[in-house]
Structure formats: structure tokens, C-alpha cells
Amino acid sequence: MRISHQRKFIFYSNPKCGSESIRKLLNPYSDVFDVKYYQVTDNNPYYSHISPKEVKSIFEEKKIDYDNYSKFITTRNPYTKMFSLYRMIYKNSWYKPNFSKWLESTASYGNGALTNDKQSRARKYGSYSLENLILDKDSNLLVNKVIKLEQLKEELPSFLKTLDIHIHGFQIPVINTRPSKSLLTDVYTDNAVQIIEKRYKWELDEFNYQKPF
């Protein structure tokens, strides 16, 4: 995540949605930089993939007006995002479970894709549905702008202009080893498709995402 108290913005890092590249882009304009989850202190409680709910709570404790900030986040087609998360988790592992079985073991809320609390928060929030990430208990939005990764080149520069940040020649962040249609077809069984359709219905409908295979 990145925060600028001067420009009044908060960028939330949604795992596997190009957030690393955007954080680097925002570095010159930011006042607060994230730390790893295990490095959190009272002075800097903001870790890389902290949720909007947590930040709002911290702001309230610090008597900072959360509503006075422009808050934005990126999103991505849940079909490719979840497979990308799966590949990230098991990239260097000798053991790799069947994708559909792994998907069954995750959740779109709560512990997400964690198997123990010491693991990266990218695992936890990486499998959250967008509505569970950016809506509060009363279904109020905790962000002002959601940018689709697939439209980042068009949407991000224009949004940043509203923050008086002008960038030129913006390059779309590289999504490492983007899965091919044939690979997605192989891993997405009927069961896996049904899980995505049920858990991520809100963002599928809200952003008109379709099966990419």
C-alpha cells in the first residue's frame, strides 16, 4: 500500500493485481510506505496487503479523517487472479495440489488462502472476493475507485491526474507468466468454475468479467 497525507490518497495493494508496479510508481508521491507483516510496529502499522477495513480502523484511532482521502485499488478477472495466486504459492514447492482441490480449500473471506497465520498476507487477501475486501459490514464502499488491471493503461493516468500526479509513457505492469487460454482450460474443471462463479459473483457482475477460456 501507499499513503500520501499531503496529496490525500491511499492505494491498496490487491494481491496479483499489478500492485507492486503501482507502488513503485507512487513512491515519489508517498509519505507512508508499507512494511512486511511481521515488521509492523505502533509507529508503522501499515503492511503490504493491509485491508481497507484495517486502515480505516487505524485512521480512526489516530483521529485522521478517512473520508478525506482518495482511496483506490486494482482488481482483476477472478479466473486468472486465482490461478496466478495458486502458481505464486506453489512456485518453489515440491508439492503442488490439484488446482480445483486447492481452490476448495481457500475462502473469499476470513483466512482466505492461509494455512497458518505466519504466512504472507498476500495469501490471505489474495483469495478474498472484492466485495469482502472493499465493503464494510453495512455494504458501504471503503474505496473511491476500483481500476481493472485489464484497463490499467487507460484508467490509472487519468485517475492520478485528480491527485495532481502526472505520469507520461505509463507502461502496463508485467504480469509474470500470464496463463494461456489452453492452460486455464486444463485446470478449470466444472467444479472450479462453479467455485469462481459463486464466490466472486459480485465482481464478475460488477466489472463484466467473463471466463477467459
FIVEXNU-953296 format. One record per residue (C-alpha): residue number from 1; residue in one letter; x, y, z. Coordinates in steps of 0.25 Angstrom, whole numbers, plus 2048, in hexadecimal, padded with zeros to 3 digits. Example, Ala and Ser with C-alpha at 12.3 -4.5 7.8 and 13.67 -1.06 7.14 Angstrom:
BEGIN
 num residu  px  py  pz
   1      a 831 7EE 81F
   2      s 837 7FC 81D
! end
This chain:
BEGIN
 num residu  px  py  pz
   1      m 800 800 800
   2      r 804 80F 7FF
   3      i 7FF 81B 807
   4      s 801 829 804
   5      h 7FC 833 80F
   6      q 800 83F 806
   7      r 7F8 83A 7FA
   8      k 7EE 833 802
   9      f 7EE 825 7FB
  10      i 7EE 817 7FF
  11      f 7F2 80C 7F6
  12      y 7EE 7FE 7FA
  13      s 7F6 7F2 7F5
  14      n 7ED 7E7 7F0
  15      p 7F6 7DB 7EE
  16      k 7F9 7D6 7E0
  17      c 7F2 7E3 7DA
  18      g 7FF 7EB 7D6
  19      s 800 7F2 7E3
  20      e 80F 7F0 7E4
  21      s 812 7F9 7D8
  22      i 808 803 7DC
  23      r 80E 804 7EA
  24      k 81C 807 7E3
  25      l 815 811 7DA
  26      l 80F 818 7E7
  27      n 81C 818 7EF
  28      p 820 827 7EC
  29      y 812 82C 7F0
  30      s 810 824 7FC
  31      d 812 827 80B
  32      v 810 819 811
  33      f 816 80C 80C
  34      d 811 7FE 80F
  35      v 81A 7F4 817
  36      k 819 7E5 817
  37      y 80E 7E0 820
  38      y 818 7DB 82B
  39      q 81F 7E9 82B
  40      v 812 7F0 82F
  41      t 814 7FA 83B
  42      d 80C 804 842
  43      n 813 80F 83A
  44      n 810 808 82D
  45      p 804 7FE 82E
  46      y 803 7FE 81E
  47      y 807 7F1 818
  48      s 808 7EE 809
  49      h 7FA 7E8 807
  50      i 7F2 7EE 812
  51      s 7E3 7EF 810
  52      p 7DB 7FC 80F
  53      k 7D3 7F8 81C
  54      e 7E0 7F7 824
  55      v 7E5 804 81E
  56      k 7D8 80B 822
  57      s 7D9 806 830
  58      i 7E7 80B 831
  59      f 7E3 819 82C
  60      e 7D8 819 836
  61      e 7E2 816 841
  62      k 7EB 821 83C
  63      k 7E0 82B 83B
  64      i 7E2 82C 82C
  65      d 7D6 82F 823
  66      y 7D6 822 81A
  67      d 7CB 828 811
  68      n 7D4 834 80D
  69      y 7DD 82B 805
  70      s 7DC 825 7F7
  71      k 7DD 816 7F9
  72      f 7DF 80D 7ED
  73      i 7E2 7FF 7EA
  74      t 7E4 7F6 7DE
  75      t 7DD 7E9 7DA
  76      r 7DE 7DE 7D0
  77      n 7D6 7D3 7CA
  78      p 7D4 7C9 7D5
  79      y 7D6 7BD 7CC
  80      t 7E5 7C2 7C9
  81      k 7E7 7C8 7D6
  82      m 7E4 7BB 7DE
  83      f 7ED 7B3 7D5
  84      s 7F8 7BD 7D6
  85      l 7F7 7BD 7E5
  86      y 7F8 7AD 7E5
  87      r 804 7AE 7DC
  88      m 80B 7B8 7E5
  89      i 808 7B0 7F1
  90      y 80E 7A3 7EC
  91      k 819 7A9 7E3
  92      n 824 7A3 7EA
  93      s 81D 798 7F1
  94      w 820 789 7EF
  95      y 811 787 7F2
  96      k 806 78D 7E9
  97      p 7F8 789 7EC
  98      n 7EE 787 7E1
  99      f 7E9 795 7DE
 100      s 7DA 792 7E0
 101      k 7DD 78C 7ED
 102      w 7E5 797 7F1
 103      l 7DA 7A1 7ED
 104      e 7D0 799 7F6
 105      s 7DA 79B 802
 106      t 7DA 7AA 801
 107      a 7CF 7B4 804
 108      s 7CB 7C2 7FF
 109      y 7CB 7C8 80E
 110      g 7D1 7C4 81B
 111      n 7DE 7BD 81A
 112      g 7DE 7BD 80B
 113      a 7E9 7B4 806
 114      l 7F1 7B4 813
 115      t 7F4 7A6 819
 116      n 7FB 7AD 825
 117      d 7FC 7BB 82A
 118      k 80B 7BD 827
 119      q 809 7BD 818
 120      s 809 7C9 80F
 121      r 7FC 7D2 80F
 122      a 7FC 7D0 800
 123      r 7F7 7C2 803
 124      k 7EC 7C7 80C
 125      y 7E7 7D3 804
 126      g 7EB 7CD 7F6
 127      s 7DF 7C4 7F6
 128      y 7D5 7CE 7FC
 129      s 7C9 7D2 7F4
 130      l 7CA 7E0 7F0
 131      e 7BD 7E3 7F8
 132      n 7C3 7DD 805
 133      l 7CF 7E6 803
 134      i 7C9 7F3 800
 135      l 7BB 7F3 806
 136      d 7B9 7F5 815
 137      k 7AF 7ED 81D
 138      d 7A4 7F7 818
 139      s 7A8 7F5 80A
 140      n 7AE 803 809
 141      l 7B9 805 7FF
 142      l 7C7 807 806
 143      v 7CD 80C 7FA
 144      n 7CA 817 7F0
 145      k 7D0 810 7E3
 146      v 7D2 802 7DE
 147      i 7DB 800 7D2
 148      k 7DA 7F4 7C9
 149      l 7E8 7EF 7C7
 150      e 7E4 7EC 7B9
 151      q 7E1 7FB 7B7
 152      l 7ED 800 7BF
 153      k 7F4 807 7B4
 154      e 7E7 810 7B1
 155      e 7E1 811 7BF
 156      l 7ED 813 7C8
 157      p 7F3 820 7C2
 158      s 7E6 827 7C1
 159      f 7E3 824 7D0
 160      l 7F1 828 7D5
 161      k 7EF 836 7CE
 162      t 7E3 838 7D8
 163      l 7EE 837 7E3
 164      d 7F7 841 7DB
 165      i 800 835 7D7
 166      h 804 836 7C8
 167      i 80B 82A 7C2
 168      h 80F 828 7B4
 169      g 812 81C 7AC
 170      f 80C 813 7B6
 171      q 80F 804 7B4
 172      i 805 7F9 7B8
 173      p 80B 7F1 7C3
 174      v 811 7E4 7BE
 175      i 808 7D8 7C4
 176      n 812 7CD 7C5
 177      t 80F 7C0 7BD
 178      r 801 7C4 7B9
 179      p 7FA 7B7 7B8
 180      s 7F6 7B3 7AA
 181      k 7E7 7B0 7A6
 182      s 7EB 7A1 7A4
 183      l 7F1 7A1 7B2
 184      l 7E5 7A7 7B8
 185      t 7DC 79D 7B1
 186      d 7E4 792 7B6
 187      v 7E4 796 7C5
 188      y 7D6 79B 7C5
 189      t 7CD 78F 7C8
 190      d 7BE 791 7C9
 191      n 7BF 791 7D8
 192      a 7CA 79C 7D7
 193      v 7C1 7A5 7CE
 194      q 7B5 7A3 7D8
 195      i 7BE 7A8 7E3
 196      i 7C2 7B4 7DC
 197      e 7B4 7B7 7D7
 198      k 7AF 7B6 7E5
 199      r 7BA 7BD 7EE
 200      y 7BD 7C8 7E4
 201      k 7AF 7CB 7DE
 202      w 7AF 7D9 7E3
 203      e 7BC 7DE 7DC
 204      l 7B8 7D5 7D0
 205      d 7AB 7DC 7CE
 206      e 7B0 7EA 7D3
 207      f 7BC 7EA 7C9
 208      n 7B6 7E1 7BE
 209      y 7C1 7D7 7BF
 210      q 7BF 7CA 7B7
 211      k 7C6 7BD 7B6
 212      p 7D4 7BF 7AF
 213      f 7D4 7B2 7A8
! end
